[in-house]
Amino acid sequence: MSARMFLYAVSLFILSGCIQLNKPLDSQTQVRIKQISFENIVIQDELIVRAQSPGISGAVAGGLIPALIDSSIESKRQEEFHELMSPFYKGTVNFDARAAIALTSEKIKTLCPHTISGTKTTPLALNSDRKIKIQSGLSQNQAFLSLATDYSFSPDFKHLTISALALLWIKESDMEPAYRNILTYVSKPLGNGLKDSTEKWGANFANTYKSTLEMGFGDILLMLAMDLKCIPETPAENSKTAHGHIPASPLPIVSSVTQKPPTIMSGKLLSESPDRVLVRNSNGFLWSLPRAQ
């Protein structure tokens, strides 16, 4: 299962009420942990986007002809998509996003200098067998922190979004981690959407895309450090509410992108700059967002 599909599956659990994904690190466990090994799971080495199938075969009686119709339409949509994305892919042809994220991952040791003992970036998902093997090697004051990181464009291609599922395991953890949360970065908009935006993301060897990816993952690590209490949050009595923009979230569809107004996300302010806010929303998730005007 890809990182994106895993995050999507988790979101379905949340929406159905089957699981409360945010699980804060309790103070007793925090005091006990003296050493954390950190693993960043990045399955993608490049940003891959595919046009969605319109699903015609599901709306027509089964058989060869509907399948051929569906295949033909899918092929046309992929051609449209290739034309739309080609300026971006030309700019990133020799860029390894996983390697770039791996370099940025080292910042977590500066943010949590007394607990993070080492970092590793891997394309391998954390399956049950590997998790159990890692846990069995932990001592009572050690923990294992995994971060499943995914990145994509918004439907209109104006925004780069980075999402990460953070899980912290101690020796006694079984199916339930000691800490769990989702952290999300949304870039400021670039261009007027669709090809205008993909051209701007890909311009000058995709320098804006590369710097945004680095900055965005840096914010993911900063929010993670705050959540693990490496960096103190503003006390509740002194905190204030902040507001940021979130773009529409469905997967991109070339032929039917709808221009919806951005959603406003409000939450407890963790950090701010002139154009960005880091907030914790009502369900505990952490967001780095363009500041709402």
Backbone as numpy.savetxt, mean C-alpha at the origin, in Angstrom:
# Nx Ny Nz CAx CAy CAz Cx Cy Cz
-1.03 -16.05 -3.89 -1.88 -14.86 -3.89 -0.99 -13.62 -3.89
-1.29 -12.65 -4.76 -0.48 -11.43 -4.83 -0.76 -10.55 -3.61
0.17 -9.62 -3.38 -0.01 -8.69 -2.27 -1.32 -7.92 -2.42
-1.62 -7.50 -3.67 -2.84 -6.73 -3.91 -4.09 -7.57 -3.63
-4.08 -8.82 -4.09 -5.23 -9.68 -3.85 -5.38 -9.98 -2.36
-4.23 -10.09 -1.66 -4.30 -10.34 -0.22 -4.93 -9.16 0.49
-4.49 -7.94 0.15 -5.07 -6.75 0.77 -6.56 -6.63 0.43
-6.90 -7.00 -0.81 -8.31 -6.95 -1.22 -9.13 -7.95 -0.42
-8.60 -9.16 -0.23 -9.32 -10.19 0.53 -9.51 -9.74 1.98
-8.47 -9.12 2.55 -8.58 -8.62 3.91 -9.65 -7.55 4.01
-9.70 -6.66 3.00 -10.70 -5.59 3.02 -12.11 -6.16 3.00
-12.30 -7.28 2.30 -13.63 -7.91 2.28 -14.01 -8.41 3.66
-13.03 -8.96 4.38 -13.30 -9.39 5.76 -13.72 -8.22 6.62
-13.03 -7.09 6.45 -13.37 -5.92 7.25 -14.79 -5.46 6.96
-15.10 -5.35 5.66 -16.42 -4.87 5.27 -17.52 -5.81 5.74
-17.22 -7.10 5.79 -18.24 -8.06 6.22 -18.34 -8.15 7.74
-17.43 -7.47 8.43 -17.48 -7.49 9.89 -16.84 -8.72 10.50
-16.12 -9.51 9.69 -15.53 -10.75 10.20 -14.25 -10.50 10.97
-13.61 -9.35 10.77 -12.33 -9.11 11.43 -12.15 -7.62 11.63
-11.58 -7.25 12.77 -11.19 -5.87 13.01 -9.71 -5.80 12.71
-9.36 -5.21 11.57 -7.98 -5.34 11.12 -7.01 -4.58 12.00
-7.37 -3.41 12.49 -6.45 -2.67 13.34 -6.36 -3.31 14.72
-5.17 -3.72 15.08 -4.92 -4.26 16.43 -3.69 -3.56 16.98
-3.87 -2.59 17.89 -2.72 -1.85 18.41 -1.78 -2.75 19.20
-0.52 -2.35 19.26 0.47 -3.06 20.08 0.25 -2.65 21.53
-0.05 -3.63 22.40 -0.32 -3.29 23.80 0.99 -2.97 24.52
0.87 -2.19 25.60 2.05 -1.68 26.30 2.89 -2.79 26.91
2.25 -3.86 27.38 2.99 -4.96 27.99 3.89 -5.65 26.96
3.35 -5.89 25.76 4.15 -6.52 24.70 5.24 -5.57 24.22
4.92 -4.28 24.14 5.89 -3.28 23.69 7.11 -3.26 24.61
6.89 -3.27 25.92 7.99 -3.24 26.89 8.83 -4.51 26.79
8.17 -5.62 26.55 8.86 -6.90 26.52 9.77 -7.06 25.30
9.37 -6.50 24.15 10.12 -6.69 22.91 11.38 -5.81 22.90
12.53 -6.46 22.76 13.80 -5.75 22.71 14.44 -5.79 21.32
13.97 -6.70 20.48 14.59 -6.86 19.17 13.54 -7.30 18.15
13.49 -6.58 17.02 12.53 -6.89 15.96 13.28 -7.10 14.64
13.02 -8.23 13.99 13.52 -8.43 12.63 12.41 -7.99 11.67
12.79 -7.22 10.66 11.82 -6.58 9.76 11.94 -7.15 8.36
10.80 -7.57 7.80 10.77 -8.10 6.43 9.71 -7.35 5.63
10.14 -6.77 4.51 9.22 -6.05 3.63 8.93 -6.92 2.42
7.67 -7.29 2.24 7.26 -8.16 1.15 6.76 -7.30 -0.01
7.54 -7.28 -1.09 7.18 -6.49 -2.27 7.18 -7.45 -3.46
6.01 -7.92 -3.84 5.91 -8.90 -4.92 6.18 -8.24 -6.27
5.75 -6.99 -6.44 5.95 -6.28 -7.71 7.36 -5.71 -7.79
8.04 -5.88 -8.94 9.27 -5.13 -9.17 9.01 -3.95 -10.11
7.78 -3.85 -10.62 7.37 -2.70 -11.40 5.87 -2.51 -11.23
5.40 -1.32 -11.56 3.97 -1.04 -11.45 3.27 -1.64 -12.67
2.42 -2.64 -12.42 1.72 -3.35 -13.49 0.23 -3.06 -13.38
-0.36 -2.56 -14.46 -1.79 -2.28 -14.49 -2.39 -2.96 -15.70
-3.53 -3.60 -15.54 -4.19 -4.26 -16.65 -5.62 -3.75 -16.78
-6.08 -3.64 -18.01 -7.48 -3.27 -18.24 -8.37 -4.41 -17.77
-9.44 -4.08 -17.09 -10.36 -5.10 -16.62 -11.21 -5.63 -17.76
-11.51 -6.91 -17.73 -12.43 -7.48 -18.70 -13.83 -6.95 -18.45
-14.56 -6.60 -19.49 -15.92 -6.09 -19.29 -16.89 -7.16 -18.85
-16.47 -8.43 -18.86 -17.31 -9.51 -18.35 -18.48 -9.86 -19.24
-18.34 -9.65 -20.55 -19.46 -9.93 -21.45 -19.84 -11.40 -21.43
-18.82 -12.28 -21.32 -19.15 -13.71 -21.36 -20.03 -14.12 -20.19
-20.00 -13.35 -19.13 -20.87 -13.68 -18.00 -22.29 -13.25 -18.23
-22.48 -12.32 -19.19 -23.82 -11.81 -19.43 -24.48 -12.47 -20.63
-23.71 -13.28 -21.36 -24.23 -13.95 -22.54 -24.20 -15.45 -22.28
-25.06 -16.20 -22.97 -25.06 -17.65 -22.78 -23.69 -18.22 -23.08
-23.30 -19.27 -22.37 -21.98 -19.86 -22.51 -21.75 -20.46 -23.88
-20.47 -20.72 -24.21 -20.14 -21.32 -25.49 -19.00 -20.60 -26.16
-18.60 -21.07 -27.34 -17.44 -20.55 -28.04 -17.61 -19.11 -28.50
-18.77 -18.76 -29.08 -18.97 -17.42 -29.63 -18.87 -16.34 -28.55
-19.58 -16.49 -27.41 -19.41 -15.48 -26.36 -17.97 -15.38 -25.88
-17.27 -16.51 -25.83 -15.88 -16.49 -25.39 -15.02 -15.70 -26.37
-15.27 -15.86 -27.68 -14.52 -15.14 -28.69 -14.82 -13.64 -28.63
-16.10 -13.30 -28.39 -16.47 -11.89 -28.24 -15.72 -11.28 -27.07
-15.75 -11.98 -25.95 -15.08 -11.49 -24.74 -13.58 -11.33 -24.98
-12.98 -12.31 -25.66 -11.55 -12.28 -25.96 -11.21 -11.11 -26.87
-12.06 -10.86 -27.88 -11.82 -9.76 -28.82 -11.88 -8.41 -28.12
-12.88 -8.23 -27.26 -13.03 -6.96 -26.54 -11.88 -6.78 -25.55
-11.51 -7.87 -24.88 -10.37 -7.80 -23.95 -9.10 -7.39 -24.68
-8.89 -7.94 -25.88 -7.70 -7.62 -26.67 -7.69 -6.14 -27.05
-8.85 -5.60 -27.45 -8.93 -4.18 -27.83 -8.65 -3.29 -26.62
-9.22 -3.67 -25.50 -9.01 -2.88 -24.29 -7.54 -2.92 -23.87
-6.86 -4.05 -24.05 -5.46 -4.13 -23.71 -4.62 -3.26 -24.64
-5.03 -3.17 -25.92 -4.33 -2.28 -26.85 -4.48 -0.83 -26.41
-5.70 -0.45 -26.01 -5.93 0.90 -25.51 -5.07 1.18 -24.28
-5.03 0.18 -23.44 -4.29 0.32 -22.20 -2.79 0.46 -22.46
-2.28 -0.32 -23.41 -0.86 -0.25 -23.75 -0.52 1.14 -24.27
-1.39 1.71 -25.12 -1.15 3.05 -25.64 -1.17 4.08 -24.51
-2.10 3.92 -23.58 -2.22 4.85 -22.47 -1.00 4.80 -21.56
-0.49 3.59 -21.28 0.59 3.42 -20.31 1.98 3.50 -20.92
2.10 3.48 -22.26 3.42 3.41 -22.88 4.35 4.56 -22.48
3.87 5.81 -22.33 4.80 6.87 -21.89 5.40 6.58 -20.52
4.59 6.01 -19.64 5.08 5.69 -18.30 6.08 4.54 -18.35
5.74 3.47 -19.07 6.63 2.31 -19.13 7.95 2.63 -19.82
7.94 3.55 -20.79 9.20 3.96 -21.42 10.11 4.63 -20.41
9.53 5.39 -19.52 10.34 6.09 -18.52 10.86 5.19 -17.42
10.23 4.02 -17.22 10.62 3.14 -16.11 11.21 1.82 -16.60
11.62 1.76 -17.88 12.02 0.49 -18.48 13.15 -0.19 -17.71
14.08 0.57 -17.14 15.21 -0.03 -16.41 15.13 0.21 -14.90
13.93 0.52 -14.43 13.77 0.85 -13.00 13.21 -0.35 -12.24
13.91 -0.75 -11.18 13.48 -1.85 -10.31 12.88 -1.23 -9.05
11.57 -1.18 -8.99 10.90 -0.53 -7.86 11.15 -1.28 -6.56
11.22 -2.61 -6.61 11.48 -3.39 -5.39 12.84 -3.03 -4.80
13.84 -2.90 -5.67 15.18 -2.53 -5.19 15.17 -1.13 -4.58
14.42 -0.20 -5.19 14.33 1.16 -4.66 13.65 1.16 -3.29
12.58 0.38 -3.16 11.87 0.28 -1.88 12.77 -0.37 -0.83
13.58 -1.35 -1.26 14.50 -2.02 -0.32 15.49 -1.02 0.28
16.00 -0.09 -0.55 16.92 0.93 -0.03 16.23 1.82 0.99
14.99 2.22 0.67 14.24 3.09 1.58 13.91 2.35 2.88
13.75 1.02 2.81 13.41 0.22 4.00 14.42 0.39 5.12
15.66 0.72 4.76 16.70 0.86 5.77 16.38 2.00 6.76
15.51 2.93 6.36 15.16 4.05 7.23 14.48 3.60 8.51
13.87 2.42 8.49 13.17 1.95 9.69 14.14 1.75 10.84
15.41 1.45 10.54 16.41 1.26 11.60 16.74 2.60 12.27
16.63 3.69 11.53 16.84 5.02 12.10 15.63 5.45 12.91
14.43 5.09 12.43 13.19 5.47 13.11 12.98 4.67 14.39
13.41 3.41 14.39 13.29 2.54 15.57 14.68 1.98 15.91
15.63 2.83 16.32 17.03 2.39 16.45 17.28 1.36 17.55
16.42 1.32 18.55 16.67 0.44 19.68 16.02 -0.94 19.55
15.19 -1.11 18.53 14.48 -2.40 18.42 14.69 -3.11 17.09
14.77 -2.39 15.97 14.91 -3.05 14.67 16.35 -3.55 14.50
16.50 -4.86 14.42 17.83 -5.46 14.37 18.32 -5.67 12.94
17.42 -5.71 11.98 17.83 -5.93 10.60 16.63 -5.84 9.68
16.88 -5.56 8.39 15.80 -5.45 7.42 16.06 -6.37 6.24
14.97 -6.81 5.62 15.06 -7.68 4.45 13.88 -7.36 3.54
14.12 -7.28 2.23 13.04 -7.11 1.27 12.98 -8.34 0.38
11.79 -8.90 0.20 11.65 -10.16 -0.51 10.40 -10.14 -1.38
10.39 -10.89 -2.50 9.16 -11.05 -3.30 8.29 -12.19 -2.80
8.74 -12.90 -1.77 8.02 -14.09 -1.29 6.95 -13.72 -0.28
5.72 -14.14 -0.53 4.63 -13.91 0.42 4.89 -14.70 1.70
4.32 -14.21 2.80 4.49 -14.88 4.09 3.39 -15.93 4.25
3.70 -17.18 3.87 2.71 -18.24 4.04 2.80 -18.82 5.44
1.89 -19.71 5.76 1.79 -20.26 7.11 3.05 -21.02 7.52
3.58 -21.83 6.62 4.77 -22.63 6.96 5.96 -21.74 7.28
6.17 -20.70 6.47 7.31 -19.82 6.69 7.13 -19.01 7.97
5.90 -18.57 8.24 5.63 -17.83 9.47 5.92 -18.68 10.71
5.47 -19.94 10.68 5.68 -20.84 11.82 7.17 -21.08 12.04
7.92 -21.25 10.95 9.36 -21.49 11.06 10.07 -20.29 11.67
9.67 -19.08 11.23 10.29 -17.86 11.78 9.94 -17.72 13.26
8.67 -17.93 13.60 8.23 -17.80 15.00 8.96 -18.77 15.92
9.17 -19.98 15.44 9.81 -21.00 16.29 11.24 -20.61 16.66
11.85 -19.74 15.87 13.21 -19.30 16.16 13.30 -18.05 17.01
12.14 -17.49 17.40 12.14 -16.27 18.22 12.35 -16.60 19.69
13.04 -15.70 20.40 13.13 -15.81 21.85 11.99 -15.00 22.46
11.92 -14.97 23.80 10.81 -14.29 24.47 10.83 -12.78 24.28
12.00 -12.22 24.00 12.07 -10.75 23.83 12.28 -10.34 22.38
12.01 -11.27 21.45 12.15 -10.97 20.03 10.78 -10.97 19.35
10.72 -10.27 18.20 9.49 -10.25 17.40 9.87 -10.21 15.93
8.91 -10.60 15.10 9.08 -10.57 13.65 8.02 -9.65 13.06
8.45 -8.65 12.28 7.54 -7.68 11.70 7.54 -7.83 10.19
6.36 -8.12 9.61 6.25 -8.21 8.15 5.39 -7.06 7.64
5.77 -6.57 6.46 5.05 -5.47 5.82 4.79 -5.87 4.38
3.54 -6.17 4.04 3.18 -6.54 2.66 2.82 -5.27 1.91
3.68 -4.86 0.98 3.57 -3.55 0.33 3.09 -3.69 -1.11
2.14 -2.84 -1.48 1.58 -2.83 -2.83 1.47 -1.38 -3.30
1.63 -1.15 -4.59 1.54 0.22 -5.10 0.84 0.22 -6.45
0.07 1.28 -6.71 -0.72 1.34 -7.95 -1.12 2.79 -8.21
-1.66 3.03 -9.42 -2.21 4.33 -9.75 -3.70 4.35 -9.44
-4.23 5.56 -9.21 -5.67 5.73 -9.08 -6.31 5.54 -10.45
-7.64 5.37 -10.53 -8.30 5.12 -11.82 -8.03 6.16 -12.90
-7.82 7.41 -12.50 -7.55 8.45 -13.50 -6.04 8.67 -13.70
-5.23 7.89 -12.99 -3.76 7.92 -13.09 -3.13 9.20 -12.54
-3.91 10.01 -11.82 -3.36 11.23 -11.24 -2.56 10.95 -9.97
-2.94 9.93 -9.23 -2.34 9.67 -7.92 -1.59 8.35 -7.91
-0.47 8.31 -7.20 0.20 7.06 -6.86 -0.20 6.69 -5.44
-0.66 5.47 -5.27 -1.08 5.00 -3.95 -0.20 3.83 -3.52
0.28 3.88 -2.29 1.06 2.79 -1.70 0.30 2.30 -0.48
0.02 0.99 -0.43 -0.68 0.41 0.71 0.19 -0.69 1.32
0.16 -0.80 2.63 0.97 -1.81 3.31 0.19 -2.42 4.47
0.21 -3.73 4.54 -0.37 -4.47 5.66 0.75 -4.85 6.61
0.73 -4.31 7.83 1.77 -4.57 8.82 1.29 -5.60 9.83
2.12 -6.62 10.07 1.82 -7.67 11.04 3.06 -7.90 11.91
2.88 -7.93 13.22 3.99 -8.21 14.13 3.67 -9.47 14.91
4.63 -10.41 14.87 4.44 -11.72 15.50 5.45 -11.91 16.63
4.97 -12.43 17.76 5.85 -12.84 18.84 5.79 -14.37 18.95
6.59 -14.93 19.83 6.71 -16.39 19.87 5.37 -17.06 20.16
4.55 -16.44 21.03 3.29 -17.07 21.42 2.17 -16.86 20.41
2.39 -15.98 19.41 1.33 -15.72 18.43 1.00 -17.01 17.68
-0.29 -17.24 17.48 -0.70 -18.39 16.68 -1.22 -17.84 15.36
-2.52 -17.80 15.17 -3.09 -17.19 13.97 -3.24 -15.68 14.14
-3.20 -15.21 15.38 -3.45 -13.81 15.66 -2.13 -13.10 15.99
-1.74 -12.10 15.20 -0.50 -11.37 15.49 -0.65 -10.48 16.72
0.47 -10.03 17.26 0.45 -9.13 18.41 0.10 -7.71 18.00
0.30 -7.41 16.71 -0.01 -6.07 16.18 -0.40 -6.23 14.72
-1.34 -5.37 14.27 -1.81 -5.46 12.88 -2.42 -4.11 12.49
-2.07 -3.64 11.28 -2.70 -2.41 10.79 -2.45 -2.25 9.30
-3.22 -1.36 8.68 -3.02 -0.99 7.27 -2.58 0.47 7.22
-1.53 0.72 6.44 -0.98 2.06 6.28 -1.02 2.42 4.80
-1.46 3.62 4.48 -1.66 4.01 3.09 -1.11 5.40 2.81
-0.41 5.52 1.69 0.09 6.80 1.20 -0.62 7.13 -0.10
-1.11 8.36 -0.25 -1.71 8.84 -1.50 -0.96 10.09 -1.92
-0.42 10.09 -3.14 0.34 11.25 -3.61 -0.58 12.40 -3.96
-0.02 13.58 -4.14 -0.77 14.69 -4.70 -1.05 14.38 -6.17
-2.08 14.96 -6.77 -2.41 14.66 -8.17 -1.34 15.19 -9.12
-1.13 14.46 -10.21 -0.19 14.88 -11.25 -0.91 14.87 -12.59
-0.95 15.98 -13.27 -1.57 16.05 -14.58 -3.09 16.14 -14.54
-3.70 16.07 -15.73 -5.15 16.19 -15.87 -5.86 14.85 -16.00
-5.13 13.75 -15.77 -5.74 12.43 -15.84 -5.41 11.70 -17.12
-5.56 10.34 -17.07 -5.33 9.46 -18.21 -3.96 9.73 -18.85
-3.89 9.89 -20.18 -2.59 9.94 -20.84 -1.77 11.17 -20.43
-2.44 12.28 -20.14 -1.70 13.45 -19.69 -0.93 13.13 -18.40
-1.56 12.35 -17.52 -0.90 11.99 -16.26 0.19 10.94 -16.48
-0.09 9.90 -17.30 0.94 8.87 -17.52 2.16 9.46 -18.22
1.96 10.44 -19.09 3.10 11.11 -19.72 3.93 11.87 -18.70
3.26 12.52 -17.77 3.99 13.28 -16.74 4.69 12.34 -15.75
4.06 11.22 -15.40 4.71 10.25 -14.52 5.96 9.67 -15.20
5.91 9.50 -16.52 7.02 8.87 -17.23 8.08 9.85 -17.72
7.83 11.15 -17.62 8.76 12.15 -18.17 10.10 12.15 -17.44
11.16 12.52 -18.16 12.51 12.63 -17.57 12.92 11.36 -16.84
12.76 10.24 -17.55 13.09 8.92 -16.99 12.30 8.63 -15.71
11.06 9.14 -15.67 10.12 8.88 -14.56 10.67 9.39 -13.22
11.36 10.51 -13.23 11.95 11.02 -11.99 10.89 11.36 -10.94
9.76 11.93 -11.38 8.70 12.26 -10.41 8.13 11.00 -9.80
7.89 9.98 -10.62 7.38 8.70 -10.11 8.36 8.09 -9.11
9.64 8.07 -9.46 10.65 7.45 -8.59 10.76 8.17 -7.26
10.79 9.50 -7.30 10.90 10.27 -6.06 9.64 10.15 -5.21
8.47 10.07 -5.88 7.21 9.92 -5.15 7.13 8.56 -4.49
7.58 7.52 -5.19 7.59 6.18 -4.61 8.48 6.14 -3.36
9.66 6.76 -3.45 10.57 6.79 -2.31 9.98 7.59 -1.15
9.44 8.77 -1.44 8.85 9.59 -0.40 7.64 8.90 0.22
6.81 8.28 -0.62 5.61 7.62 -0.13 5.93 6.46 0.79
6.91 5.63 0.39 7.26 4.51 1.26 7.94 5.00 2.53
8.65 6.12 2.42 9.22 6.72 3.63 8.13 7.12 4.62
7.01 7.65 4.10 5.88 7.99 4.97 5.24 6.73 5.57
5.18 5.64 4.78 4.67 4.37 5.31 5.51 3.94 6.52
6.84 4.04 6.41 7.73 3.65 7.51 7.57 4.59 8.70
7.39 5.88 8.44 7.20 6.84 9.52 5.92 6.52 10.30
4.83 6.23 9.58 3.57 5.88 10.25 3.71 4.57 11.01
4.46 3.62 10.45 4.69 2.35 11.14 5.45 2.57 12.44
6.48 3.43 12.39 7.25 3.74 13.60 6.37 4.39 14.67
5.44 5.25 14.24 4.51 5.85 15.19 3.60 4.81 15.81
3.12 3.87 14.96 2.21 2.84 15.45 2.90 1.89 16.43
4.20 1.65 16.23 4.97 0.78 17.12 5.52 1.54 18.32
5.17 2.83 18.38 5.54 3.70 19.51 7.04 3.96 19.58
7.73 3.82 18.44 9.13 4.26 18.37 9.19 5.78 18.40
8.15 6.41 17.82 8.02 7.86 17.80 6.72 8.20 18.52
6.76 9.05 19.54 5.53 9.35 20.29 4.51 10.11 19.46
3.25 9.76 19.63 2.15 10.50 19.01 1.79 11.69 19.89
1.05 12.63 19.30 0.52 13.76 20.06 -0.47 13.23 21.09
-0.35 13.62 22.36 -1.33 13.17 23.37 -2.75 13.50 22.95
-3.68 12.62 23.29 -5.08 12.77 22.85 -5.65 14.13 23.23
-5.29 14.62 24.43 -5.87 15.89 24.87 -5.34 17.08 24.07
-4.20 16.90 23.40 -3.63 17.98 22.61 -3.81 17.78 21.11
-4.45 16.68 20.73 -4.56 16.35 19.31 -5.64 17.18 18.63
-5.53 17.27 17.31 -6.56 17.97 16.54 -6.90 17.14 15.31
-8.03 17.46 14.69 -8.48 16.73 13.52 -7.94 17.38 12.27
-7.52 16.53 11.30 -7.03 17.03 10.02 -7.82 16.36 8.90
-7.76 16.95 7.71 -8.53 16.47 6.58 -7.62 16.33 5.35
-7.77 15.19 4.64 -6.96 14.96 3.44 -7.82 14.39 2.32
-7.29 14.46 1.09 -7.99 13.97 -0.10 -7.68 12.50 -0.35
-8.70 11.73 -0.71 -8.53 10.36 -1.19 -9.21 10.25 -2.55
-8.49 9.76 -3.58 -9.12 9.59 -4.89 -10.05 8.40 -4.89
-10.88 8.26 -5.95 -11.72 7.07 -6.10 -10.83 5.84 -6.16
-11.33 4.67 -5.70 -10.46 3.53 -5.49 -10.62 2.32 -6.40
-11.62 2.19 -7.30 -11.68 0.98 -8.12 -10.47 0.84 -9.03
-10.21 -0.40 -9.51 -9.13 -0.61 -10.46 -9.39 0.17 -11.74
-8.32 0.64 -12.40 -8.51 1.45 -13.62 -9.23 0.70 -14.73
-10.15 1.36 -15.42 -10.81 0.82 -16.61 -10.71 1.90 -17.69
-10.02 1.59 -18.77 -9.70 2.63 -19.76 -10.93 3.30 -20.33
-11.92 2.51 -20.74 -13.03 3.06 -21.52 -14.11 3.70 -20.67
-14.03 3.58 -19.36 -15.14 4.10 -18.56 -14.67 4.74 -17.26
-13.60 5.53 -17.33 -13.16 6.25 -16.14 -14.14 7.38 -15.86
-14.68 7.40 -14.69 -15.63 8.46 -14.33 -14.91 9.47 -13.45
-15.15 10.73 -13.69 -14.50 11.79 -12.93 -15.33 12.08 -11.68
-15.01 11.38 -10.59 -15.72 11.61 -9.34 -14.92 12.60 -8.49
-15.60 13.43 -7.73 -14.87 14.33 -6.84 -14.12 13.54 -5.78
-12.98 14.02 -5.32 -12.21 13.27 -4.32 -12.97 13.17 -3.01
-12.71 12.11 -2.29 -13.30 11.90 -0.97 -12.42 12.61 0.06
-13.03 13.12 1.08 -12.29 13.75 2.16 -12.15 12.75 3.31
-10.91 12.51 3.73 -10.65 11.65 4.88 -10.30 12.54 6.07
-10.97 12.32 7.18 -10.70 13.07 8.40 -10.19 12.13 9.48
-9.31 12.62 10.32 -8.80 11.79 11.40 -7.89 12.57 12.32
-7.41 11.89 13.34 -6.49 12.50 14.31 -5.18 12.85 13.62
-4.74 14.08 13.75 -3.51 14.53 13.12 -2.30 13.96 13.85
-1.42 13.28 13.08 -0.18 12.74 13.64 1.02 13.61 13.28
1.01 14.13 12.07 2.10 14.97 11.59 1.59 15.77 10.40
2.22 16.91 10.13 1.76 17.72 9.01 2.89 18.52 8.40
2.72 18.86 7.13 3.60 19.77 6.41 2.68 20.72 5.66
3.23 21.72 4.96 2.33 22.66 4.28 1.34 22.02 3.32
1.72 20.88 2.67 0.82 20.29 1.68 0.36 18.87 2.00
0.77 18.31 3.17 0.39 16.92 3.49 0.01 16.81 4.96
-0.81 15.76 5.24 -1.15 15.42 6.63 -1.02 13.92 6.81
-0.57 13.50 8.00 -0.59 12.10 8.41 -1.67 11.98 9.46
-2.67 11.11 9.22 -3.81 11.01 10.12 -4.11 9.56 10.48
-4.73 9.40 11.65 -5.29 8.12 12.06 -6.81 8.26 12.00
-7.46 7.47 11.13 -8.91 7.64 11.02 -9.64 6.84 12.10
-10.96 6.85 12.06 -11.75 6.31 13.16 -11.58 4.81 13.36
-11.17 4.07 12.31 -10.96 2.62 12.49 -9.52 2.28 12.81
-8.68 3.30 13.03 -7.31 3.07 13.44 -6.30 3.01 12.31
-6.76 2.99 11.06 -5.83 2.94 9.93 -5.06 4.25 9.83
-3.86 4.18 9.29 -3.00 5.35 9.15 -2.90 5.76 7.68
-2.98 7.07 7.44 -3.00 7.62 6.09 -2.04 8.80 5.98
-1.28 8.85 4.89 -0.53 10.04 4.51 -1.20 10.61 3.26
-1.75 11.83 3.37 -2.64 12.35 2.33 -2.29 13.77 1.94
-2.63 14.15 0.68 -2.57 15.56 0.31 -3.54 16.36 1.20
-3.10 17.48 1.68 -3.95 18.26 2.57 -5.19 18.76 1.82
-6.35 18.60 2.45 -7.60 19.11 1.87 -7.63 20.63 2.04
-8.02 21.31 0.96 -8.07 22.77 1.00 -9.42 23.24 1.56
